[in-house]
Amino acid sequence: MGATLTCPRGVWLRGVAPRGRRSGRDAGYGSLVITPEQVDIPATAFPVEQFRLPNGLRVVLSPDRGVPVVGVAVVYDVGIRLEPQGRSGFAHLFEHMMFQGSANVAKLEHMSYVQGSGGTLNGSTHLDYTDYYEMLPSNALERALFLEADRMRGPAITEENLANQIDVVKEEIRVNVLNRPYGGFPWLKLPPVMFDTFPNNHDGYGSFEDLEAATLEDAQTFFDTYYAAGNAVLSVAGDFDVAEATAMIERHFGDVPAREAPVHPGIGEPDLTAERRASYTDPRAPLPAIAAAWRVPDPVRDLGGYLPYVVLAELLTDGDASRLVERLIQRDRSATSLSGYLGFMGEPFAVRDPTALVLQAHLPPGGDVDRLLATVDEEVARIASDGLAEGELARVKARIALHLLHEDDSVINRVLRLATSAALHGDARVARELPRRLGEVTAEQVVEAASRLVPHRRAAIEVIAGGAA
Amino acid sequence: MPVLTVPDLAPDTEFTLPGCHERTLANGLTVLAIHRPSVPLAEVRLRIPFAYADVAESSVLAQTLLSGTADKTVVQIAAELQSVGGALSASVDADRMLIAGNSLVDGLPKVLATIAEVVDGAAYPEDQVESERNRLADRINVARQQPAHLVQVALLERLYGDHPYGTQTPEPDAVSQMTPDRLRALHADRLHPAGATLVIVGDLSAEAALDAGEAALGGWNGAGSPREIAPVPALRTGPLVLVDRPASVQSSLRIAVTALPRTDPDNAAQQLANLIYGGYFSSRLVANIREDKGYTYSPRSVVDHGLAGSSLVISADVATEVTAAALWETWYEMGRMAVGEPTKEELEQARRYALGTLRLGTATQSGLASLTSGFAGFGLRLDWLLEHAGRLAEVTVDDVARVSARLFAPSNAVTVVLGDSGEIRKPLEALTAVGA
């Protein structure tokens, strides 16, 4: 509660999938019939309105009067990858500071206003964006908009609350990374192997040294640079009236100073030409583990080239009928658990290039990671050479459709999906298009994607078990 | 900068719930169905009473229930489900087995048919049992390196001893030696419809859902009768339990007290008292040990209702060097609840939160399905929430004070701390008696 930096648990689409549902006004499914013998895969239609305030703030509205709940999200187009050198962890620390009060909201009041309205809230820091969100009974919409506008004008950061939140963040890192087996594996451990430049390869939670060095001046500079109205998206989804909400938004956000988005510096890196491997001993880990990643096409500029990899990750690792679960867990017993997903934080559609398809596995005690990787290579090569089995693509797509629809049913997931889609893809409607576009992925494209998962393009990190089983 | 005023709330709308339809089948299975057309999916929960099942047997059974039948392999079962967007999983605790899943709504018959196939005819193939028992043992060994798991194990044992609630994770060795015969025997003994509840929520009429449930599971073997779990033993207070975890960079504090059951007339007051103490971000505990002192990231208190008893557990993971100080503040806030009364503002804020989160929790198909299934385990129906909302609306400051006097009295609590004993024993001994 309050502020978290999320990290993947190896599930596909964690908390970030798209969209819609049928609503009273804009009802009806568009059906995607994949093959005649399969069930239809429905995609829901939902209204999306987008506009920009004179100060540069982008607004996305998606009304749905089905349940008396409304979601509000503000996404700032800055994340771990743009924090300054020597200030690792600062994007996340700054996220915490956004909960410490603002001009008209004292410390702790932001939370008490939201929760005292019957709502829940959080914020989280990601590689390429930072989000703040509330889900509330719909009668509290204006209050949530006020609170987001007040801190968009500037958080109230003091020496005292900065020192306090540095302490809190250090405890967060101890809980999530330092005091447990496999802490930060692989999302903090693999990028340094794969990438060469600071934006892509540093520890997003930050070193204690860097966190302790943070100053009020750093916070002001970061706010001035990145927390500009022109660098933010406000998204509202759920039970509201568009005209009323638009009036509220103009009332509360209209006087947020106009500031343009900074030019994104570009964080691209070339693909790997030779395999990279690294390992470390985890003193509390009872089992060996391995994670491997391959670069994938740019998820924003080449979404069409990227989506086959989303399907491929699912085909390889989701459920007992997937290729790698069948082979590695059931047949060979060379893995005891495994997962595969797009993006180091497991969000396929809310990340920029450079990013990767990630496979991770825990092995039985004494397991051989080289042999496991060789088996992965063999299975991937088998897809590349033999293609897909009859019905395989259709059932994988059916499960993907379920994931998307299931996420759509939650107002908070929907509002975040629309906001990140607008922030990163420049258009909230991209989220709405995903079911159709995923449905159009062909077996040939999945085979082609598999043919690119070759050893010389791979970065891998091995956890050596240092803990007694 | 002008002083701006936080906008008032618009008028409340009435809290309503979708209708829950019910049918009891001839074999004893109760089917509950809710029409929620938000997305074209269906959610399914089958809850089967499972008290007194051996913890190792039941844990492996849950891992292998979907691993094959006489006709189908594990891969065939999974592929068939996947073809309708579906998936199923099974889990157990000391009260129940739960088979849970979802699918595209058109695939509901396939999901229900799969459940019927495994509850009637799970085969527990030798190779699958061998593989899955080893994987489960691996997972337990990983959990045993995690402070949250270790302190939970110590707390349950301290609170419940030999009662089934006292040991909820099996020994890896017991799991590794599990045989298909033992699983088949447990299955034959316990997987029956008497006392079980099937919940279906989704984009189809309740009547159609009830029909689908009956068509699939009406023929499920009706033999057997569930065992009722004995109430947990009365909590015995005593010295602080210190569990050593050498080189731990944090200490895990857990403080437990006996709570009122869900159906107690004072449960609504208890829920609000817990919120005020540490049940949400805007609580006294979070304000103190996180936002003022910076001792911890996510302090919290939670009321847990089981069939055999209810408890309130306060948790905080704190830096090793502030272990005793954090415990002192946590007790202090308990004492402040026990001997004082909340402010009107604290109560109203907690009340609004409790009422609002009822709406949020019932706003999705999966939320409705899980709540309905959970309540069914207590013999309650979803509309109990409407009565509960009415009781929440009536709770007074005096009610919270009366409940808190017993609930939060530190003298009624059990405290367990897991951490680096060499660093924290002495400071803890300065506060209280610490067990050997």
Interface residues (C-beta under 8 A of the other chain):
Chain A: M1 G2 R21 R22 Y29 Q38 V39 D40 I41 P42 T44 G66 V67 P68 V69 A103 N104 V105 K107 L108 M111 S112 Y113 Q115 G116 S117 G118 G119 T120 L121 M135 L136 P137 S138 N139 A140 L141 E142 R143 F146 L147 D150 R153 A163 N164 Q165 I166 D167 V168 V169 K170 E171 E172 R174 V175 L178 N179 R180 P181 Y182 P283 R284 A285 P286 L287 D318 G319 D320 A321 E326 I329 Q330 R333 T336 S337 H362 P364 P365 G391 A394 R395 V396 A398 R399 A401 L402 L405 H406 D408 D409 S410 V411 G467 A469
Chain B: M1 V3 L4 T5 V6 P7 D8 L9 A10 P11 D12 T13 P37 S38 V39 P40 L41 L66 V74 V75 Q76 I77 A78 A79 L81 Q82 S83 V84 G85 G86 A87 N102 S103 L104 D106 G107 Q128 S131 N134 R135 D138 R139 N141 V142 R144 Q145 Q146 P147 P172 A247 S248 V249 Q250 Y280 F281 S282 V286 A287 R290 E291 D292 K293 G294 Y295 T296 Y297 S298 R300 D317 V318 A319 E348 Q349 R352 Y353 A354 L355 G356 T357 R359 L360 T362 A363 T364 Q365 S366
